[in-house]
Amino acid sequence: MSDTTVEGWTEQARPPALFRRFAFERYADTRAFLDRVAAVQEELGIAPQNISFGTTYVNVTIAGGEGGVGEAERELARRIAAAAAAGVTA
Amino acid sequence: MSDTTVEGWTEQARPPALFRRFAFERYADTRAFLDRVAAVQEELGIAPQNISFGTTYVNVTIAGGEGGVGEAERELARRIAAAAAAGVTA
């Protein structure tokens, strides 16, 4: 963990990455979130390493670079969390 | 494995599930495939248990029911494979 980690996300050191699970009431909310995440990553030009989802959850892993998790990755994490804010239930 | 398994998919018995990895040349193809999968699952009224993706790959897991992988799951698998046919590179 780091004191500069992004609120709500779990940060691991080796390999450097940010992780967060988002849960939704229904599939339509999950789908809308995935679409918003796609728009965010296209806007920022940086993508999560992996997105794993079922009908009512989405697990997001953002990988850091050689120097660890940087500001670009933190911004992506913050924007993804903001994209979820409307539909997150857990 | 089963002799009724869907071509191209790996079938496991416990828990019953079908699995397949799809690879794409570029993110736009990955994204288009994910959109087609969403349309297929909404049309059939059955969804994969999990979809895990990065910029150029998508791993799909379709869970079977108590009696194992049934025809509904096989149809979902075939339709997803067909949706990928245009963009799959590996």
N, CA and C atoms of all chains as a GROMACS GRO file, in nm:
protein
  540
    1MET      N    1   0.084  -0.119   0.000
    1MET     CA    2   0.000   0.000   0.000
    1MET      C    3   0.088   0.125   0.000
    2SER      N    4   0.031   0.232  -0.049
    2SER     CA    5   0.105   0.357  -0.058
    2SER      C    6   0.017   0.471  -0.011
    3ASP      N    7   0.076   0.576   0.044
    3ASP     CA    8  -0.007   0.686   0.091
    3ASP      C    9  -0.054   0.772  -0.026
    4THR      N   10  -0.009   0.739  -0.146
    4THR     CA   11  -0.058   0.812  -0.262
    4THR      C   12  -0.158   0.728  -0.343
    5THR      N   13  -0.199   0.618  -0.286
    5THR     CA   14  -0.291   0.532  -0.360
    5THR      C   15  -0.423   0.604  -0.385
    6VAL      N   16  -0.498   0.555  -0.483
    6VAL     CA   17  -0.625   0.618  -0.517
    6VAL      C   18  -0.734   0.564  -0.425
    7GLU      N   19  -0.810   0.653  -0.365
    7GLU     CA   20  -0.914   0.612  -0.270
    7GLU      C   21  -1.008   0.509  -0.331
    8GLY      N   22  -1.029   0.401  -0.258
    8GLY     CA   23  -1.121   0.298  -0.302
    8GLY      C   24  -1.055   0.185  -0.380
    9TRP      N   25  -0.931   0.206  -0.418
    9TRP     CA   26  -0.860   0.105  -0.496
    9TRP      C   27  -0.754   0.038  -0.410
   10THR      N   28  -0.729  -0.090  -0.436
   10THR     CA   29  -0.622  -0.162  -0.369
   10THR      C   30  -0.499  -0.152  -0.457
   11GLU      N   31  -0.389  -0.109  -0.394
   11GLU     CA   32  -0.265  -0.098  -0.472
   11GLU      C   33  -0.167  -0.205  -0.428
   12GLN      N   34  -0.112  -0.275  -0.526
   12GLN     CA   35  -0.009  -0.372  -0.492
   12GLN      C   36   0.122  -0.329  -0.557
   13ALA      N   37   0.233  -0.372  -0.495
   13ALA     CA   38   0.365  -0.325  -0.537
   13ALA      C   39   0.430  -0.410  -0.646
   14ARG      N   40   0.420  -0.542  -0.635
   14ARG     CA   41   0.489  -0.629  -0.731
   14ARG      C   42   0.396  -0.734  -0.786
   15PRO      N   43   0.361  -0.728  -0.914
   15PRO     CA   44   0.388  -0.615  -1.002
   15PRO      C   45   0.298  -0.497  -0.966
   16PRO      N   46   0.343  -0.375  -0.996
   16PRO     CA   47   0.265  -0.258  -0.959
   16PRO      C   48   0.129  -0.256  -1.028
   17ALA      N   49   0.024  -0.243  -0.949
   17ALA     CA   50  -0.111  -0.245  -1.008
   17ALA      C   51  -0.213  -0.188  -0.911
   18LEU      N   52  -0.321  -0.139  -0.967
   18LEU     CA   53  -0.437  -0.094  -0.890
   18LEU      C   54  -0.551  -0.190  -0.922
   19PHE      N   55  -0.629  -0.223  -0.819
   19PHE     CA   56  -0.739  -0.316  -0.839
   19PHE      C   57  -0.864  -0.265  -0.768
   20ARG      N   58  -0.980  -0.285  -0.832
   20ARG     CA   59  -1.106  -0.252  -0.765
   20ARG      C   60  -1.220  -0.334  -0.823
   21ARG      N   61  -1.311  -0.374  -0.734
   21ARG     CA   62  -1.430  -0.447  -0.775
   21ARG      C   63  -1.550  -0.353  -0.766
   22PHE      N   64  -1.630  -0.351  -0.872
   22PHE     CA   65  -1.752  -0.271  -0.875
   22PHE      C   66  -1.871  -0.367  -0.885
   23ALA      N   67  -1.975  -0.342  -0.807
   23ALA     CA   68  -2.094  -0.428  -0.812
   23ALA      C   69  -2.215  -0.346  -0.851
   24PHE      N   70  -2.306  -0.409  -0.923
   24PHE     CA   71  -2.424  -0.339  -0.975
   24PHE      C   72  -2.550  -0.419  -0.947
   25GLU      N   73  -2.662  -0.350  -0.943
   25GLU     CA   74  -2.790  -0.414  -0.915
   25GLU      C   75  -2.833  -0.504  -1.030
   26ARG      N   76  -2.808  -0.459  -1.151
   26ARG     CA   77  -2.859  -0.533  -1.267
   26ARG      C   78  -2.764  -0.520  -1.386
   27TYR      N   79  -2.783  -0.611  -1.481
   27TYR     CA   80  -2.694  -0.617  -1.597
   27TYR      C   81  -2.690  -0.487  -1.675
   28ALA      N   82  -2.803  -0.419  -1.687
   28ALA     CA   83  -2.804  -0.294  -1.765
   28ALA      C   84  -2.708  -0.192  -1.705
   29ASP      N   85  -2.698  -0.189  -1.572
   29ASP     CA   86  -2.605  -0.097  -1.506
   29ASP      C   87  -2.460  -0.139  -1.531
   30THR      N   88  -2.437  -0.270  -1.526
   30THR     CA   89  -2.302  -0.323  -1.553
   30THR      C   90  -2.260  -0.285  -1.695
   31ARG      N   91  -2.352  -0.304  -1.788
   31ARG     CA   92  -2.325  -0.275  -1.929
   31ARG      C   93  -2.297  -0.126  -1.950
   32ALA      N   94  -2.376  -0.041  -1.886
   32ALA     CA   95  -2.358   0.103  -1.900
   32ALA      C   96  -2.221   0.145  -1.844
   33PHE      N   97  -2.182   0.083  -1.734
   33PHE     CA   98  -2.051   0.113  -1.675
   33PHE      C   99  -1.939   0.072  -1.770
   34LEU      N  100  -1.950  -0.048  -1.828
   34LEU     CA  101  -1.847  -0.094  -1.921
   34LEU      C  102  -1.834   0.001  -2.040
   35ASP      N  103  -1.946   0.051  -2.087
   35ASP     CA  104  -1.942   0.147  -2.199
   35ASP      C  105  -1.873   0.276  -2.157
   36ARG      N  106  -1.900   0.321  -2.034
   36ARG     CA  107  -1.836   0.444  -1.986
   36ARG      C  108  -1.686   0.424  -1.968
   37VAL      N  109  -1.648   0.306  -1.920
   37VAL     CA  110  -1.505   0.276  -1.904
   37VAL      C  111  -1.436   0.278  -2.041
   38ALA      N  112  -1.502   0.221  -2.141
   38ALA     CA  113  -1.445   0.220  -2.276
   38ALA      C  114  -1.424   0.364  -2.325
   39ALA      N  115  -1.520   0.451  -2.298
   39ALA     CA  116  -1.508   0.591  -2.341
   39ALA      C  117  -1.394   0.660  -2.267
   40VAL      N  118  -1.380   0.632  -2.137
   40VAL     CA  119  -1.272   0.692  -2.058
   40VAL      C  120  -1.136   0.649  -2.110
   41GLN      N  121  -1.118   0.520  -2.135
   41GLN     CA  122  -0.986   0.474  -2.178
   41GLN      C  123  -0.952   0.524  -2.317
   42GLU      N  124  -1.055   0.541  -2.401
   42GLU     CA  125  -1.027   0.596  -2.534
   42GLU      C  126  -0.990   0.743  -2.523
   43GLU      N  127  -1.054   0.814  -2.431
   43GLU     CA  128  -1.023   0.956  -2.412
   43GLU      C  129  -0.883   0.976  -2.356
   44LEU      N  130  -0.845   0.893  -2.258
   44LEU     CA  131  -0.715   0.909  -2.192
   44LEU      C  132  -0.602   0.841  -2.268
   45GLY      N  133  -0.634   0.748  -2.357
   45GLY     CA  134  -0.530   0.678  -2.431
   45GLY      C  135  -0.453   0.579  -2.346
   46ILE      N  136  -0.517   0.531  -2.240
   46ILE     CA  137  -0.456   0.430  -2.154
   46ILE      C  138  -0.567   0.336  -2.109
   47ALA      N  139  -0.537   0.207  -2.107
   47ALA     CA  140  -0.641   0.108  -2.079
   47ALA      C  141  -0.606   0.024  -1.958
   48PRO      N  142  -0.708  -0.027  -1.886
   48PRO     CA  143  -0.680  -0.123  -1.781
   48PRO      C  144  -0.612  -0.245  -1.841
   49GLN      N  145  -0.527  -0.313  -1.762
   49GLN     CA  146  -0.463  -0.435  -1.809
   49GLN      C  147  -0.568  -0.543  -1.830
   50ASN      N  148  -0.666  -0.548  -1.739
   50ASN     CA  149  -0.770  -0.649  -1.748
   50ASN      C  150  -0.900  -0.598  -1.686
   51ILE      N  151  -1.011  -0.635  -1.751
   51ILE     CA  152  -1.144  -0.611  -1.697
   51ILE      C  153  -1.214  -0.745  -1.700
   52SER      N  154  -1.261  -0.790  -1.584
   52SER     CA  155  -1.327  -0.920  -1.573
   52SER      C  156  -1.467  -0.896  -1.519
   53PHE      N  157  -1.569  -0.938  -1.595
   53PHE     CA  158  -1.704  -0.907  -1.550
   53PHE      C  159  -1.803  -1.021  -1.569
   54GLY      N  160  -1.906  -1.017  -1.485
   54GLY     CA  161  -2.023  -1.103  -1.498
   54GLY      C  162  -2.144  -1.012  -1.509
   55THR      N  163  -2.262  -1.064  -1.486
   55THR     CA  164  -2.380  -0.981  -1.508
   55THR      C  165  -2.391  -0.864  -1.410
   56THR      N  166  -2.340  -0.882  -1.287
   56THR     CA  167  -2.358  -0.775  -1.188
   56THR      C  168  -2.229  -0.731  -1.118
   57TYR      N  169  -2.115  -0.759  -1.179
   57TYR     CA  170  -1.989  -0.711  -1.119
   57TYR      C  171  -1.886  -0.687  -1.227
   58VAL      N  172  -1.791  -0.601  -1.195
   58VAL     CA  173  -1.680  -0.574  -1.285
   58VAL      C  174  -1.553  -0.559  -1.199
   59ASN      N  175  -1.454  -0.641  -1.226
   59ASN     CA  176  -1.325  -0.629  -1.158
   59ASN      C  177  -1.228  -0.561  -1.254
   60VAL      N  178  -1.165  -0.453  -1.208
   60VAL     CA  179  -1.075  -0.376  -1.293
   60VAL      C  180  -0.932  -0.382  -1.237
   61THR      N  181  -0.837  -0.418  -1.321
   61THR     CA  182  -0.696  -0.419  -1.285
   61THR      C  183  -0.622  -0.322  -1.376
   62ILE      N  184  -0.556  -0.224  -1.314
   62ILE     CA  185  -0.476  -0.127  -1.390
   62ILE      C  186  -0.330  -0.153  -1.356
   63ALA      N  187  -0.251  -0.185  -1.456
   63ALA     CA  188  -0.110  -0.216  -1.433
   63ALA      C  189  -0.026  -0.089  -1.434
   64GLY      N  190   0.073  -0.082  -1.345
   64GLY     CA  191   0.168   0.028  -1.345
   64GLY      C  192   0.281  -0.001  -1.442
   65GLY      N  193   0.369   0.096  -1.461
   65GLY     CA  194   0.485   0.075  -1.547
   65GLY      C  195   0.605   0.030  -1.467
   66GLU      N  196   0.725   0.041  -1.525
   66GLU     CA  197   0.846  -0.005  -1.456
   66GLU      C  198   0.869   0.071  -1.327
   67GLY      N  199   0.833   0.199  -1.327
   67GLY     CA  200   0.853   0.280  -1.207
   67GLY      C  201   0.739   0.270  -1.108
   68GLY      N  202   0.645   0.179  -1.132
   68GLY     CA  203   0.532   0.164  -1.042
   68GLY      C  204   0.408   0.230  -1.099
   69VAL      N  205   0.307   0.243  -1.013
   69VAL     CA  206   0.182   0.307  -1.056
   69VAL      C  207   0.205   0.458  -1.061
   70GLY      N  208   0.185   0.516  -1.178
   70GLY     CA  209   0.210   0.659  -1.196
   70GLY      C  210   0.083   0.741  -1.203
   71GLU      N  211   0.101   0.870  -1.229
   71GLU     CA  212  -0.014   0.961  -1.229
   71GLU      C  213  -0.114   0.925  -1.340
   72ALA      N  214  -0.065   0.878  -1.454
   72ALA     CA  215  -0.157   0.841  -1.563
   72ALA      C  216  -0.249   0.728  -1.518
   73GLU      N  217  -0.194   0.630  -1.449
   73GLU     CA  218  -0.275   0.517  -1.401
   73GLU      C  219  -0.372   0.562  -1.291
   74ARG      N  220  -0.326   0.654  -1.206
   74ARG     CA  221  -0.414   0.704  -1.100
   74ARG      C  222  -0.530   0.783  -1.159
   75GLU      N  223  -0.502   0.860  -1.263
   75GLU     CA  224  -0.608   0.937  -1.327
   75GLU      C  225  -0.710   0.842  -1.391
   76LEU      N  226  -0.660   0.737  -1.455
   76LEU     CA  227  -0.750   0.638  -1.514
   76LEU      C  228  -0.839   0.576  -1.405
   77ALA      N  229  -0.779   0.543  -1.292
   77ALA     CA  230  -0.854   0.483  -1.180
   77ALA      C  231  -0.962   0.579  -1.130
   78ARG      N  232  -0.924   0.705  -1.114
   78ARG     CA  233  -1.022   0.803  -1.063
   78ARG      C  234  -1.137   0.821  -1.161
   79ARG      N  235  -1.103   0.825  -1.290
   79ARG     CA  236  -1.208   0.845  -1.391
   79ARG      C  237  -1.300   0.724  -1.401
   80ILE      N  238  -1.244   0.605  -1.384
   80ILE     CA  239  -1.328   0.484  -1.387
   80ILE      C  240  -1.421   0.482  -1.266
   81ALA      N  241  -1.367   0.519  -1.149
   81ALA     CA  242  -1.450   0.522  -1.028
   81ALA      C  243  -1.563   0.624  -1.045
   82ALA      N  244  -1.531   0.737  -1.106
   82ALA     CA  245  -1.634   0.839  -1.129
   82ALA      C  246  -1.741   0.787  -1.226
   83ALA      N  247  -1.696   0.710  -1.324
   83ALA     CA  248  -1.790   0.653  -1.422
   83ALA      C  249  -1.886   0.554  -1.356
   84ALA      N  250  -1.840   0.494  -1.248
   84ALA     CA  251  -1.922   0.394  -1.179
   84ALA      C  252  -2.013   0.457  -1.076
   85ALA      N  253  -1.981   0.576  -1.033
   85ALA     CA  254  -2.046   0.636  -0.917
   85ALA      C  255  -2.199   0.629  -0.922
   86ALA      N  256  -2.254   0.643  -1.041
   86ALA     CA  257  -2.400   0.643  -1.053
   86ALA      C  258  -2.461   0.506  -1.027
   87GLY      N  259  -2.386   0.399  -1.060
   87GLY     CA  260  -2.446   0.267  -1.054
   87GLY      C  261  -2.391   0.172  -0.950
   88VAL      N  262  -2.288   0.214  -0.877
   88VAL     CA  263  -2.227   0.122  -0.781
   88VAL      C  264  -2.318   0.098  -0.661
   89THR      N  265  -2.330  -0.029  -0.625
   89THR     CA  266  -2.412  -0.062  -0.509
   89THR      C  267  -2.331  -0.128  -0.399
   90ALA      N  268  -2.208  -0.166  -0.426
   90ALA     CA  269  -2.125  -0.229  -0.325
   90ALA      C  270  -1.979  -0.209  -0.363
   91MET      N  271  -1.385  -3.374  -2.095
   91MET     CA  272  -1.425  -3.349  -2.233
   91MET      C  273  -1.545  -3.437  -2.268
   92SER      N  274  -1.620  -3.390  -2.364
   92SER     CA  275  -1.740  -3.462  -2.405
   92SER      C  276  -1.745  -3.464  -2.557
   93ASP      N  277  -1.807  -3.570  -2.613
   93ASP     CA  278  -1.814  -3.576  -2.759
   93ASP      C  279  -1.923  -3.482  -2.812
   94THR      N  280  -1.997  -3.419  -2.722
   94THR     CA  281  -2.096  -3.323  -2.767
   94THR      C  282  -2.048  -3.179  -2.743
   95THR      N  283  -1.923  -3.163  -2.708
   95THR     CA  284  -1.873  -3.030  -2.680
   95THR      C  285  -1.878  -2.943  -2.806
   96VAL      N  286  -1.875  -2.812  -2.786
   96VAL     CA  287  -1.882  -2.720  -2.898
   96VAL      C  288  -1.742  -2.701  -2.956
   97GLU      N  289  -1.731  -2.714  -3.086
   97GLU     CA  290  -1.600  -2.704  -3.151
   97GLU      C  291  -1.530  -2.574  -3.115
   98GLY      N  292  -1.403  -2.587  -3.078
   98GLY     CA  293  -1.324  -2.469  -3.045
   98GLY      C  294  -1.328  -2.430  -2.899
   99TRP      N  295  -1.419  -2.489  -2.824
   99TRP     CA  296  -1.432  -2.457  -2.682
   99TRP      C  297  -1.379  -2.571  -2.597
  100THR      N  298  -1.323  -2.536  -2.481
  100THR     CA  299  -1.279  -2.637  -2.385
  100THR      C  300  -1.394  -2.658  -2.288
  101GLU      N  301  -1.431  -2.786  -2.270
  101GLU     CA  302  -1.539  -2.814  -2.176
  101GLU      C  303  -1.485  -2.883  -2.054
  102GLN      N  304  -1.524  -2.832  -1.937
  102GLN     CA  305  -1.484  -2.900  -1.813
  102GLN      C  306  -1.609  -2.951  -1.743
  103ALA      N  307  -1.591  -3.057  -1.662
  103ALA     CA  308  -1.705  -3.124  -1.602
  103ALA      C  309  -1.745  -3.067  -1.465
  104ARG      N  310  -1.646  -3.038  -1.380
  104ARG     CA  311  -1.678  -2.994  -1.244
  104ARG      C  312  -1.603  -2.866  -1.209
  105PRO      N  313  -1.669  -2.754  -1.196
  105PRO     CA  314  -1.811  -2.737  -1.229
  105PRO      C  315  -1.828  -2.733  -1.382
  106PRO      N  316  -1.946  -2.770  -1.430
  106PRO     CA  317  -1.965  -2.774  -1.575
  106PRO      C  318  -1.951  -2.636  -1.638
  107ALA      N  319  -1.865  -2.627  -1.738
  107ALA     CA  320  -1.842  -2.496  -1.801
  107ALA      C  321  -1.775  -2.512  -1.936
  108LEU      N  322  -1.795  -2.414  -2.021
  108LEU     CA  323  -1.727  -2.404  -2.150
  108LEU      C  324  -1.635  -2.283  -2.141
  109PHE      N  325  -1.516  -2.297  -2.199
  109PHE     CA  326  -1.419  -2.187  -2.195
  109PHE      C  327  -1.354  -2.169  -2.331
  110ARG      N  328  -1.332  -2.043  -2.368
  110ARG     CA  329  -1.258  -2.016  -2.490
  110ARG      C  330  -1.190  -1.880  -2.484
  111ARG      N  331  -1.070  -1.874  -2.540
  111ARG     CA  332  -0.996  -1.748  -2.548
  111ARG      C  333  -1.000  -1.698  -2.692
  112PHE      N  334  -1.033  -1.572  -2.710
  112PHE     CA  335  -1.035  -1.508  -2.842
  112PHE      C  336  -0.928  -1.400  -2.843
  113ALA      N  337  -0.850  -1.393  -2.951
  113ALA     CA  338  -0.746  -1.291  -2.961
  113ALA      C  339  -0.772  -1.203  -3.082
  114PHE      N  340  -0.735  -1.077  -3.071
  114PHE     CA  341  -0.762  -0.980  -3.177
  114PHE      C  342  -0.637  -0.898  -3.207
  115GLU      N  343  -0.634  -0.844  -3.327
  115GLU     CA  344  -0.518  -0.765  -3.370
  115GLU      C  345  -0.511  -0.632  -3.295
  116ARG      N  346  -0.627  -0.572  -3.273
  116ARG     CA  347  -0.629  -0.438  -3.213
  116ARG      C  348  -0.752  -0.418  -3.125
  117TYR      N  349  -0.743  -0.316  -3.042
  117TYR     CA  350  -0.849  -0.290  -2.945
  117TYR      C  351  -0.986  -0.269  -3.010
  118ALA      N  352  -0.988  -0.203  -3.124
  118ALA     CA  353  -1.116  -0.177  -3.189
  118ALA      C  354  -1.189  -0.309  -3.222
  119ASP      N  355  -1.113  -0.410  -3.261
  119ASP     CA  356  -1.172  -0.541  -3.290
  119ASP      C  357  -1.223  -0.607  -3.162
  120THR      N  358  -1.144  -0.594  -3.055
  120THR     CA  359  -1.184  -0.649  -2.926
  120THR      C  360  -1.314  -0.586  -2.881
  121ARG      N  361  -1.319  -0.454  -2.893
  121ARG     CA  362  -1.437  -0.378  -2.852
  121ARG      C  363  -1.561  -0.419  -2.934
  122ALA      N  364  -1.542  -0.432  -3.064
  122ALA     CA  365  -1.654  -0.471  -3.152
  122ALA      C  366  -1.705  -0.610  -3.114
  123PHE      N  367  -1.614  -0.699  -3.082
  123PHE     CA  368  -1.653  -0.834  -3.042
  123PHE      C  369  -1.733  -0.829  -2.912
  124LEU      N  370  -1.687  -0.752  -2.815
  124LEU     CA  371  -1.758  -0.741  -2.687
  124LEU      C  372  -1.900  -0.688  -2.709
  125ASP      N  373  -1.913  -0.593  -2.799
  125ASP     CA  374  -2.047  -0.539  -2.828
  125ASP      C  375  -2.136  -0.646  -2.891
  126ARG      N  376  -2.077  -0.726  -2.981
  126ARG     CA  377  -2.156  -0.832  -3.044
  126ARG      C  378  -2.196  -0.940  -2.942
  127VAL      N  379  -2.105  -0.970  -2.849
  127VAL     CA  380  -2.139  -1.068  -2.745
  127VAL      C  381  -2.254  -1.016  -2.660
  128ALA      N  382  -2.251  -0.888  -2.628
  128ALA     CA  383  -2.359  -0.829  -2.548
  128ALA      C  384  -2.492  -0.843  -2.621
  129ALA      N  385  -2.490  -0.820  -2.751
  129ALA     CA  386  -2.613  -0.831  -2.830
  129ALA      C  387  -2.663  -0.975  -2.833
  130VAL      N  388  -2.570  -1.070  -2.846
  130VAL     CA  389  -2.607  -1.212  -2.849
  130VAL      C  390  -2.670  -1.254  -2.716
  131GLN      N  391  -2.608  -1.216  -2.605
  131GLN     CA  392  -2.660  -1.262  -2.477
  131GLN      C  393  -2.795  -1.197  -2.446
  132GLU      N  394  -2.815  -1.075  -2.495
  132GLU     CA  395  -2.944  -1.011  -2.473
  132GLU      C  396  -3.051  -1.078  -2.560
  133GLU      N  397  -3.011  -1.120  -2.679
  133GLU     CA  398  -3.107  -1.188  -2.767
  133GLU      C  399  -3.146  -1.325  -2.713
  134LEU      N  400  -3.045  -1.400  -2.661
  134LEU     CA  401  -3.072  -1.535  -2.614
  134LEU      C  402  -3.124  -1.540  -2.471
  135GLY      N  403  -3.104  -1.432  -2.397
  135GLY     CA  404  -3.149  -1.431  -2.258
  135GLY      C  405  -3.065  -1.517  -2.166
  136ILE      N  406  -2.939  -1.537  -2.205
  136ILE     CA  407  -2.846  -1.615  -2.123
  136ILE      C  408  -2.709  -1.551  -2.140
  137ALA      N  409  -2.636  -1.540  -2.030
  137ALA     CA  410  -2.508  -1.469  -2.033
  137ALA      C  411  -2.393  -1.558  -1.991
  138PRO      N  412  -2.273  -1.530  -2.042
  138PRO     CA  413  -2.156  -1.601  -1.989
  138PRO      C  414  -2.143  -1.572  -1.839
  139GLN      N  415  -2.088  -1.667  -1.766
  139GLN     CA  416  -2.064  -1.646  -1.623
  139GLN      C  417  -1.960  -1.536  -1.604
  140ASN      N  418  -1.860  -1.536  -1.691
  140ASN     CA  419  -1.752  -1.437  -1.680
  140ASN      C  420  -1.692  -1.408  -1.816
  141ILE      N  421  -1.660  -1.280  -1.837
  141ILE     CA  422  -1.585  -1.236  -1.955
  141ILE      C  423  -1.468  -1.156  -1.902
  142SER      N  424  -1.346  -1.196  -1.937
  142SER     CA  425  -1.226  -1.130  -1.889
  142SER      C  426  -1.146  -1.083  -2.010
  143PHE      N  427  -1.121  -0.951  -2.017
  143PHE     CA  428  -1.056  -0.903  -2.139
  143PHE      C  429  -0.951  -0.796  -2.113
  144GLY      N  430  -0.856  -0.790  -2.208
  144GLY     CA  431  -0.757  -0.684  -2.213
  144GLY      C  432  -0.772  -0.619  -2.349
  145THR      N  433  -0.674  -0.543  -2.392
  145THR     CA  434  -0.692  -0.470  -2.517
  145THR      C  435  -0.702  -0.561  -2.640
  146THR      N  436  -0.637  -0.678  -2.635
  146THR     CA  437  -0.638  -0.764  -2.755
  146THR      C  438  -0.679  -0.909  -2.730
  147TYR      N  439  -0.747  -0.934  -2.620
  147TYR     CA  440  -0.796  -1.071  -2.595
  147TYR      C  441  -0.923  -1.066  -2.513
  148VAL      N  442  -1.001  -1.173  -2.527
  148VAL     CA  443  -1.123  -1.189  -2.447
  148VAL      C  444  -1.133  -1.337  -2.408
  149ASN      N  445  -1.139  -1.364  -2.278
  149ASN     CA  446  -1.161  -1.499  -2.229
  149ASN      C  447  -1.306  -1.512  -2.186
  150VAL      N  448  -1.375  -1.611  -2.240
  150VAL     CA  449  -1.517  -1.628  -2.211
  150VAL      C  450  -1.540  -1.760  -2.137
  151THR      N  451  -1.610  -1.754  -2.025
  151THR     CA  452  -1.648  -1.873  -1.949
  151THR      C  453  -1.800  -1.880  -1.942
  152ILE      N  454  -1.854  -1.990  -1.991
  152ILE     CA  455  -1.999  -2.013  -1.988
  152ILE      C  456  -2.025  -2.127  -1.890
  153ALA      N  457  -2.100  -2.098  -1.785
  153ALA     CA  458  -2.126  -2.200  -1.683
  153ALA      C  459  -2.246  -2.285  -1.722
  154GLY      N  460  -2.238  -2.416  -1.694
  154GLY     CA  461  -2.351  -2.504  -1.715
  154GLY      C  462  -2.441  -2.502  -1.592
  155GLY      N  463  -2.553  -2.570  -1.600
  155GLY     CA  464  -2.644  -2.578  -1.486
  155GLY      C  465  -2.616  -2.703  -1.406
  156GLU      N  466  -2.712  -2.742  -1.320
  156GLU     CA  467  -2.693  -2.861  -1.235
  156GLU      C  468  -2.673  -2.987  -1.316
  157GLY      N  469  -2.739  -2.994  -1.430
  157GLY     CA  470  -2.726  -3.114  -1.514
  157GLY      C  471  -2.608  -3.108  -1.610
  158GLY      N  472  -2.523  -3.006  -1.594
  158GLY     CA  473  -2.409  -2.994  -1.683
  158GLY      C  474  -2.434  -2.889  -1.789
  159VAL      N  475  -2.346  -2.884  -1.888
  159VAL     CA  476  -2.361  -2.788  -1.998
  159VAL      C  477  -2.473  -2.836  -2.090
  160GLY      N  478  -2.574  -2.755  -2.106
  160GLY     CA  479  -2.690  -2.794  -2.186
  160GLY      C  480  -2.693  -2.726  -2.322
  161GLU      N  481  -2.802  -2.749  -2.394
  161GLU     CA  482  -2.811  -2.696  -2.529
  161GLU      C  483  -2.814  -2.543  -2.531
  162ALA      N  484  -2.874  -2.482  -2.429
  162ALA     CA  485  -2.878  -2.335  -2.425
  162ALA      C  486  -2.737  -2.278  -2.416
  163GLU      N  487  -2.653  -2.342  -2.334
  163GLU     CA  488  -2.515  -2.295  -2.320
  163GLU      C  489  -2.435  -2.320  -2.448
  164ARG      N  490  -2.461  -2.433  -2.512
  164ARG     CA  491  -2.390  -2.463  -2.637
  164ARG      C  492  -2.428  -2.364  -2.748
  165GLU      N  493  -2.555  -2.328  -2.750
  165GLU     CA  494  -2.600  -2.232  -2.850
  165GLU      C  495  -2.535  -2.096  -2.823
  166LEU      N  496  -2.527  -2.056  -2.698
  166LEU     CA  497  -2.459  -1.931  -2.663
  166LEU      C  498  -2.313  -1.935  -2.710
  167ALA      N  499  -2.246  -2.047  -2.685
  167ALA     CA  500  -2.107  -2.063  -2.725
  167ALA      C  501  -2.090  -2.053  -2.876
  168ARG      N  502  -2.180  -2.121  -2.949
  168ARG     CA  503  -2.170  -2.116  -3.096
  168ARG      C  504  -2.194  -1.974  -3.148
  169ARG      N  505  -2.290  -1.905  -3.089
  169ARG     CA  506  -2.322  -1.770  -3.135
  169ARG      C  507  -2.208  -1.672  -3.103
  170ILE      N  508  -2.144  -1.692  -2.988
  170ILE     CA  509  -2.030  -1.606  -2.952
  170ILE      C  510  -1.914  -1.631  -3.048
  171ALA      N  511  -1.890  -1.758  -3.079
  171ALA     CA  512  -1.781  -1.790  -3.172
  171ALA      C  513  -1.808  -1.729  -3.309
  172ALA      N  514  -1.935  -1.733  -3.350
  172ALA     CA  515  -1.971  -1.675  -3.480
  172ALA      C  516  -1.951  -1.524  -3.478
  173ALA      N  517  -1.980  -1.463  -3.363
  173ALA     CA  518  -1.964  -1.318  -3.350
  173ALA      C  519  -1.818  -1.278  -3.359
  174ALA      N  520  -1.729  -1.370  -3.322
  174ALA     CA  521  -1.586  -1.342  -3.324
  174ALA      C  522  -1.522  -1.372  -3.459
  175ALA      N  523  -1.589  -1.452  -3.539
  175ALA     CA  524  -1.527  -1.506  -3.660
  175ALA      C  525  -1.461  -1.400  -3.747
  176ALA      N  526  -1.520  -1.282  -3.753
  176ALA     CA  527  -1.464  -1.178  -3.839
  176ALA      C  528  -1.333  -1.123  -3.785
  177GLY      N  529  -1.317  -1.123  -3.653
  177GLY     CA  530  -1.202  -1.054  -3.596
  177GLY      C  531  -1.098  -1.140  -3.529
  178VAL      N  532  -1.122  -1.270  -3.520
  178VAL     CA  533  -1.029  -1.356  -3.447
  178VAL      C  534  -0.900  -1.377  -3.525
  179THR      N  535  -0.788  -1.364  -3.455
  179THR     CA  536  -0.659  -1.386  -3.520
  179THR      C  537  -0.584  -1.502  -3.457
  180ALA      N  538  -0.628  -1.551  -3.344
  180ALA     CA  539  -0.559  -1.663  -3.279
  180ALA      C  540  -0.657  -1.737  -3.189
   0.00000   0.00000   0.00000
